[in-house]
Amino acid sequence: MARPKDADKRQLILAEAKKMFAERGYERSSMGALAARIGIPVGSLYTYFPSKEALLGVIVEEGWSEFASYLEEGLEGNAASGAKAAGLVSRPAGPVSKGSFADAGLAKLAFLIRKALPALFKDMDLIAILLGQAGSATRLKEKLDYLASLIASIIGECVEEKGENPRTAIPELEAGLLVMLLGSLESLRLSRRIDTGIGAEEIIAFLASTVEATLGRALPEV
């Protein structure tokens, strides 16, 4: 296990590298410039990270893992809350309406859109790095596919309540969600450079209203 001093230095390197990659871009950043920025010998960086690419990978994967853990834990908790509110918990044995499961799905969607995505959108440095190095190093498409598939799956739970097949009721749902998510991240990155009048709050409101219009139901408060 790393000593506290080593762990602190590792976190300092990660934090400063994240800022530098976001500000300058990965290609225009160097380990030498990072060492000078922190005030340590460049050789010290290689004690913790064997290369600039390895450093980038850790920044991206640790940042995304933190978001994904928050998302998954929140979805589980809000699904339970939605089920309890719908009467799926501590109820007498008997048939359960499809609408009850849809309520649990709406609770998960509300958390994802109103809590989890805003948490991701606040990390502007991570967004800049993901979009700036949208290749094998950041695996951006894999991450957006995960989010789009997750949202589509939850929307599917709500659509099935109506007795409809989500694949036919909402054709190409995942592709549409992927476009919206990528467009949202690009809009946020652009807003750092010019005043577009479109920030995280406006994007979240648009996503929420789009989902509500698609389902014909309002998302609950979270």
The 8 nearest C-alpha neighbors of each residue, nearest first, counted from 0:
[[1, 2, 3, 6, 5, 4, 7, 9],
 [2, 0, 5, 6, 3, 4, 7, 9],
 [1, 3, 5, 4, 6, 0, 7, 8],
 [4, 2, 6, 5, 7, 1, 8, 0],
 [3, 5, 7, 2, 6, 8, 1, 9],
 [4, 6, 8, 2, 7, 3, 1, 9],
 [7, 5, 3, 9, 8, 4, 1, 2],
 [8, 6, 4, 10, 5, 9, 3, 11],
 [9, 7, 11, 5, 10, 6, 12, 4],
 [8, 10, 6, 12, 11, 7, 5, 13],
 [9, 11, 13, 7, 8, 12, 14, 6],
 [12, 10, 8, 14, 9, 13, 15, 7],
 [11, 13, 9, 15, 10, 14, 16, 8],
 [12, 14, 10, 16, 11, 15, 17, 9],
 [13, 15, 11, 17, 12, 16, 10, 18],
 [16, 14, 18, 12, 17, 13, 11, 19],
 [15, 17, 19, 13, 18, 14, 12, 20],
 [16, 18, 14, 20, 15, 19, 13, 21],
 [19, 17, 15, 21, 16, 20, 22, 124],
 [18, 20, 16, 22, 21, 17, 23, 15],
 [21, 19, 24, 25, 17, 23, 22, 18],
 [20, 22, 124, 18, 19, 127, 128, 24],
 [23, 21, 19, 20, 24, 18, 124, 127],
 [24, 22, 20, 19, 27, 21, 28, 25],
 [23, 25, 20, 21, 27, 26, 22, 28],
 [24, 26, 20, 28, 27, 23, 132, 21],
 [25, 27, 28, 24, 29, 23, 20, 132],
 [28, 26, 24, 25, 23, 29, 20, 19],
 [29, 27, 25, 26, 23, 20, 24, 32],
 [30, 28, 32, 31, 33, 27, 51, 26],
 [29, 31, 33, 32, 34, 51, 41, 28],
 [32, 30, 34, 29, 33, 41, 35, 40],
 [33, 31, 35, 29, 34, 30, 36, 28],
 [32, 34, 36, 30, 31, 35, 29, 37],
 [33, 35, 41, 31, 37, 39, 36, 32],
 [36, 34, 38, 32, 33, 37, 31, 39],
 [37, 35, 33, 34, 38, 32, 15, 39],
 [36, 38, 34, 35, 39, 33, 15, 12],
 [39, 37, 35, 36, 34, 40, 33, 41],
 [38, 40, 34, 37, 41, 35, 43, 44],
 [41, 39, 42, 43, 34, 38, 44, 35],
 [42, 40, 34, 43, 44, 31, 39, 30],
 [41, 43, 40, 44, 45, 46, 39, 34],
 [42, 44, 46, 41, 45, 40, 39, 47],
 [45, 43, 46, 42, 41, 47, 48, 34],
 [44, 46, 48, 49, 47, 42, 43, 50],
 [45, 47, 43, 44, 48, 42, 49, 41],
 [46, 48, 45, 44, 9, 49, 43, 54],
 [47, 49, 45, 50, 54, 46, 44, 53],
 [50, 48, 45, 53, 47, 46, 51, 54],
 [51, 49, 53, 52, 48, 54, 45, 30],
 [50, 52, 54, 53, 55, 30, 49, 29],
 [53, 51, 55, 50, 54, 56, 136, 49],
 [52, 54, 56, 50, 55, 51, 48, 57],
 [53, 55, 51, 57, 52, 56, 48, 50],
 [56, 54, 52, 58, 53, 57, 59, 51],
 [55, 57, 53, 59, 54, 58, 60, 136],
 [56, 58, 60, 54, 59, 55, 61, 53],
 [59, 57, 55, 56, 61, 60, 62, 54],
 [58, 60, 62, 56, 57, 61, 63, 137],
 [59, 61, 63, 57, 62, 58, 64, 56],
 [62, 60, 64, 63, 58, 59, 57, 65],
 [63, 61, 59, 65, 60, 64, 58, 66],
 [62, 64, 60, 66, 65, 61, 59, 67],
 [65, 63, 67, 61, 66, 62, 60, 68],
 [64, 66, 68, 62, 63, 67, 61, 69],
 [65, 67, 63, 69, 64, 68, 70, 119],
 [68, 66, 70, 64, 69, 65, 71, 63],
 [69, 67, 71, 65, 70, 66, 64, 72],
 [70, 68, 66, 72, 67, 71, 73, 65],
 [71, 69, 67, 73, 68, 72, 115, 74],
 [70, 72, 74, 68, 73, 69, 67, 75],
 [73, 71, 75, 69, 74, 70, 68, 76],
 [74, 72, 76, 70, 71, 75, 69, 77],
 [75, 73, 71, 77, 107, 76, 72, 78],
 [74, 76, 78, 72, 73, 77, 71, 79],
 [75, 77, 73, 79, 74, 78, 72, 80],
 [78, 76, 80, 74, 79, 107, 75, 106],
 [77, 79, 81, 103, 75, 80, 76, 107],
 [78, 80, 82, 76, 77, 81, 83, 75],
 [81, 79, 77, 83, 82, 78, 84, 76],
 [82, 80, 103, 78, 84, 106, 83, 79],
 [81, 83, 87, 85, 79, 103, 80, 84],
 [82, 84, 88, 80, 86, 85, 81, 87],
 [85, 83, 81, 86, 82, 80, 87, 102],
 [86, 84, 82, 99, 83, 87, 81, 102],
 [85, 87, 83, 84, 88, 82, 90, 89],
 [88, 86, 82, 83, 85, 90, 89, 99],
 [87, 89, 83, 86, 90, 82, 85, 84],
 [90, 88, 87, 91, 86, 83, 92, 82],
 [89, 91, 88, 87, 86, 92, 93, 83],
 [92, 90, 93, 89, 88, 87, 94, 86],
 [93, 91, 90, 94, 95, 89, 87, 88],
 [92, 94, 91, 95, 90, 96, 87, 86],
 [93, 95, 96, 92, 91, 97, 87, 90],
 [96, 94, 93, 97, 99, 87, 100, 98],
 [97, 95, 98, 99, 94, 100, 160, 101],
 [98, 96, 160, 99, 100, 101, 95, 159],
 [97, 99, 101, 96, 100, 160, 102, 157],
 [100, 98, 102, 85, 97, 101, 96, 103],
 [99, 101, 103, 102, 97, 98, 104, 82],
 [100, 102, 157, 98, 104, 103, 99, 160],
 [103, 101, 105, 99, 100, 104, 81, 98],
 [102, 104, 81, 78, 82, 100, 106, 101],
 [105, 103, 101, 107, 102, 106, 153, 157],
 [104, 106, 108, 102, 107, 103, 218, 109],
 [107, 105, 103, 109, 81, 104, 108, 77],
 [108, 106, 104, 110, 74, 105, 109, 77],
 [109, 107, 105, 111, 110, 106, 112, 104],
 [108, 110, 106, 112, 107, 111, 218, 113],
 [111, 109, 114, 107, 113, 108, 112, 221],
 [110, 112, 115, 108, 109, 114, 113, 116],
 [111, 113, 109, 116, 110, 114, 108, 115],
 [112, 114, 110, 109, 111, 115, 117, 116],
 [113, 115, 110, 117, 111, 116, 112, 118],
 [114, 116, 111, 118, 117, 70, 112, 110],
 [115, 117, 119, 118, 112, 114, 120, 111],
 [118, 116, 120, 119, 115, 114, 121, 113],
 [119, 117, 115, 116, 121, 120, 114, 122],
 [118, 120, 116, 117, 121, 122, 115, 66],
 [119, 121, 117, 122, 118, 116, 199, 123],
 [122, 120, 118, 119, 123, 117, 199, 116],
 [123, 121, 120, 125, 124, 119, 126, 118],
 [122, 124, 126, 125, 121, 127, 120, 188],
 [123, 125, 127, 21, 126, 122, 128, 18],
 [124, 126, 128, 123, 127, 122, 129, 59],
 [127, 125, 123, 129, 124, 128, 130, 122],
 [128, 126, 124, 130, 21, 125, 129, 131],
 [127, 129, 131, 125, 126, 21, 130, 132],
 [130, 128, 126, 132, 127, 133, 131, 137],
 [131, 129, 133, 127, 128, 132, 126, 139],
 [130, 132, 128, 129, 127, 133, 24, 25],
 [131, 133, 130, 129, 134, 128, 137, 136],
 [134, 132, 130, 139, 129, 131, 137, 138],
 [135, 133, 136, 132, 138, 137, 139, 140],
 [134, 136, 138, 137, 133, 139, 132, 140],
 [135, 137, 134, 138, 56, 132, 55, 133],
 [136, 138, 139, 135, 134, 129, 133, 59],
 [139, 137, 135, 141, 140, 134, 136, 142],
 [140, 138, 142, 137, 141, 133, 129, 143],
 [141, 139, 143, 142, 138, 144, 133, 134],
 [140, 142, 144, 138, 139, 143, 145, 146],
 [141, 143, 145, 139, 140, 144, 146, 138],
 [142, 144, 146, 140, 145, 141, 147, 139],
 [145, 143, 141, 147, 142, 146, 140, 148],
 [144, 146, 142, 148, 143, 147, 149, 141],
 [145, 147, 143, 149, 144, 148, 150, 142],
 [148, 146, 144, 150, 176, 149, 177, 173],
 [149, 147, 151, 145, 146, 150, 144, 173],
 [148, 150, 146, 152, 147, 151, 145, 153],
 [149, 151, 153, 147, 152, 148, 154, 146],
 [152, 150, 154, 148, 149, 153, 173, 155],
 [151, 153, 155, 149, 150, 154, 148, 156],
 [152, 154, 156, 155, 150, 151, 104, 149],
 [155, 153, 151, 157, 156, 152, 150, 158],
 [154, 156, 152, 158, 165, 153, 157, 151],
 [157, 155, 153, 159, 154, 158, 104, 101],
 [156, 158, 101, 154, 155, 160, 159, 104],
 [159, 157, 155, 160, 156, 161, 165, 163],
 [158, 160, 162, 163, 161, 156, 157, 155],
 [159, 161, 97, 158, 162, 157, 98, 101],
 [162, 160, 159, 163, 158, 157, 97, 98],
 [161, 163, 159, 160, 164, 158, 97, 165],
 [164, 162, 159, 161, 158, 165, 168, 160],
 [163, 165, 166, 167, 168, 159, 162, 158],
 [166, 164, 168, 155, 167, 169, 158, 163],
 [167, 165, 164, 170, 169, 168, 171, 172],
 [166, 168, 170, 165, 169, 164, 163, 171],
 [167, 169, 165, 166, 164, 170, 163, 158],
 [168, 170, 167, 165, 172, 166, 171, 213],
 [171, 169, 167, 172, 166, 168, 165, 173],
 [172, 170, 174, 173, 175, 169, 166, 167],
 [171, 173, 175, 170, 174, 169, 176, 151],
 [172, 174, 176, 175, 147, 171, 151, 148],
 [175, 173, 177, 171, 176, 172, 178, 147],
 [176, 174, 178, 172, 177, 173, 179, 171],
 [175, 177, 179, 173, 147, 178, 174, 180],
 [176, 178, 174, 180, 175, 179, 147, 173],
 [177, 179, 175, 181, 176, 180, 182, 174],
 [180, 178, 176, 182, 177, 181, 183, 175],
 [181, 179, 183, 177, 182, 178, 176, 184],
 [180, 182, 184, 178, 183, 179, 177, 185],
 [183, 181, 179, 185, 180, 184, 178, 186],
 [182, 184, 180, 186, 181, 185, 179, 187],
 [185, 183, 187, 181, 186, 182, 188, 180],
 [184, 186, 188, 182, 187, 183, 189, 181],
 [187, 185, 189, 183, 184, 188, 182, 190],
 [186, 188, 190, 184, 185, 189, 198, 183],
 [189, 187, 185, 190, 186, 191, 127, 184],
 [188, 190, 186, 191, 187, 192, 185, 193],
 [189, 191, 187, 193, 192, 188, 194, 195],
 [192, 190, 189, 188, 193, 187, 194, 123],
 [191, 193, 190, 189, 194, 188, 195, 187],
 [194, 192, 190, 195, 191, 189, 196, 188],
 [193, 195, 196, 190, 192, 191, 197, 189],
 [196, 194, 197, 190, 193, 189, 198, 186],
 [195, 197, 194, 198, 190, 201, 193, 186],
 [198, 196, 195, 201, 190, 202, 199, 186],
 [197, 199, 201, 200, 187, 202, 196, 190],
 [198, 200, 202, 201, 203, 120, 117, 187],
 [199, 201, 203, 198, 202, 204, 197, 117],
 [202, 200, 204, 198, 203, 199, 197, 205],
 [201, 203, 205, 199, 204, 200, 206, 198],
 [202, 204, 206, 200, 205, 201, 207, 199],
 [203, 205, 201, 207, 202, 206, 208, 200],
 [206, 204, 202, 208, 203, 207, 209, 201],
 [207, 205, 203, 209, 204, 208, 202, 210],
 [208, 206, 204, 210, 209, 205, 203, 211],
 [207, 209, 211, 205, 210, 206, 212, 204],
 [210, 208, 206, 212, 207, 211, 205, 213],
 [209, 211, 213, 207, 212, 208, 214, 206],
 [210, 212, 208, 214, 216, 217, 213, 209],
 [213, 211, 215, 209, 210, 214, 208, 216],
 [212, 214, 210, 211, 215, 209, 216, 169],
 [215, 213, 211, 216, 212, 210, 158, 157],
 [214, 216, 212, 211, 213, 217, 210, 209],
 [217, 215, 211, 214, 218, 212, 213, 210],
 [218, 216, 211, 219, 215, 214, 212, 105],
 [217, 219, 109, 105, 211, 216, 220, 106],
 [220, 218, 109, 106, 217, 221, 105, 108],
 [219, 221, 218, 109, 106, 110, 113, 217],
 [220, 110, 219, 109, 113, 106, 114, 77]]
